[in-house]
Amino acid sequence: MKLKYLSVVLLCTVLMLNIIFTQYMVHQYFFAHFQNTLMAAIINVLLFPVAFFIYKYDKNQSKGVKSE
């Protein structure tokens, strides 16, 4: 089975961004900066479809490849 390293790296990057923005959101909420909190939450929500698109694209690309 051939791994798609680019998609793995992209998914890891999206996961890292989710962790960073979640931590930033909690930090801003603690200090009562609610506008920044909402912006970080919106970015977190928008990153999910990006990760889903990367996953679906990689899955569709690997359908045509037979495992050896």
N, C-alpha and C positions, 0 to 999 in steps of 0.2 A: 504494500500500500504506500502510495506516494503522498507525503504531507505537503500541504500548501503553507510554506513558511511565512509568506507575506501576509496571508489572512490571519495566521496565528499571531504575528507581531501586531497587526492592526487591532485585533480583538484585545490583546493584552494592553495596548495603548488606550483603547476606549475604557477598559476596566480601570486602568490607572487614573484616567481623567475623572471617572465616576468617583473613585475614592478621594481624589483631591478636592473635587467640588463638594462632595458630601462633608468632608472635614471643614472646608471653608464655610459651608452653610451653617454647620453647628457652631462654629466659632463666631460668626456674625450674629447668629440668633442669641448667643450668650451675652453679647455686648449690645443687644437691642438695635442692631442695624438691619431693620426689617426689609428695606429695599434691596440691599445686597443679598439677604437671605432668599428673597423671592427670585432674584436673578440667578443665583446658584442652583436653586431648585428647578427653574425652567431649563437651564443648561443640562442638568442631570436628566430631566425628562426627554429632552431632545437627543441626548446621546444614545438612548435605548434604540430608537429606530435605525440609527447609524450602525450599531452593532448587529441588529437583526438583518439589515441589508447586507452587511459583509458576510454574515453566516449563510444567508440564503444564496448569495452569489457564489460563494465557495462550494456550497452543496450542489448547486446546479452545474458548476464547472466540473466537479468530480464525478457526476453521474455518467458521463461518456467514457471515463477512464476505467478500464477493468483492473482489478487488483491482481497482482502476480503471486 
